[in-house]
Amino acid sequence: MPLCRLTRVFTLAVLVLCSVSSAATEHIELTLSYQTNPSPPYQMGSGVEIQQPPGIALDIINAAAQQLDLTIRYERYPNVRVLQLLESGMIDGAFMFSYKPQRAQIGHYPITSSGEVDGSKRLARLSYWLYSLPDSPIRWDGNELYNVNGIIAAEHGDSIISDLKIMGHDIQQPKSVYHALLMLKKRQSVVGAALQDTKAASYLAQPNFKDIKRSALPLRSKDYFLVLSRQFVAEHPHIAQALWDKVGQLRDEMTSKNLPLYAPNDSMPPEQDKWP
């Protein structure tokens, strides 16, 4: 082989190696967005500020990013704006979103080898359960509620409320899980409470509420994900997959570890609450 040709081959090889090395050591910064409304304990605080502690969803993402040597910058917007920015590629990802076909057109969810949404890579699974007193006949069989001889309490703004109304049940919407459980204990007209288990758990350990029972089956469960932009996944497919993998690996550990940080501080004793 002529010397000049050998020189060109060597130069090309050096350039390729330098390019690969540069890509491997490139530090990636992602801009992720979430809504301005609070969704405790996963997203804390209102408005554009990032509250400290920020919420379990951010704790999980931060832990995953740290292990992958990624930098995360968070921006908060109303939900509609978050999705617009995701579609345009002006942000790299958004959370927490359940799967919908129309959302899958504007961003990428973690996917299994068979092409299904990979629930094992979720950020959270939000489940609503029916809570009642020990002697209550109210029952949920997974499809219908039976023996509902009164009102069901649900935290104001929870999405389960529309489901229960469609079923034809009377709903009252107290301002917190604590007040919903208090209504269940103190008002005979309230025969059940439809609540997220992550929010209710800390209260059910308290003496005032320890006798409250939970249904055998959830009223509803839905997985919520970190959705990455089409542009980011196209440019960094291996990083996208690694981030989803880490989220799946760290989620349960971080949730269990950090949940006490977000325990609600309802300091008002039950006897001081007055219900109209």
Secondary structure, DSSP 8 states (H G I E B T S, - for coil): --HHHHHHHHHHHHHHHHHHHHHHH---EEEEEEESS-BTTTB-SSSSS--SS--HHHHHHHHHHHHHT-EEEEEEE-HHHHHHHHHHTSSSEEEEE---HHHHTTEE--B-TTSSB-GGG-SEEEEEEEEE-TT---EE-SS-EE---SEEEE-TT-THHHHHHHTT--EE--SSHHHHHHHHHH-TTEEEEEEEHHHHHHHHTSGGGTT-EE-SS-SEEEEEEEEEEHHHHHH-HHHHHHHHHHHHHHHHHHHHHHGGGG-----S-GGG----
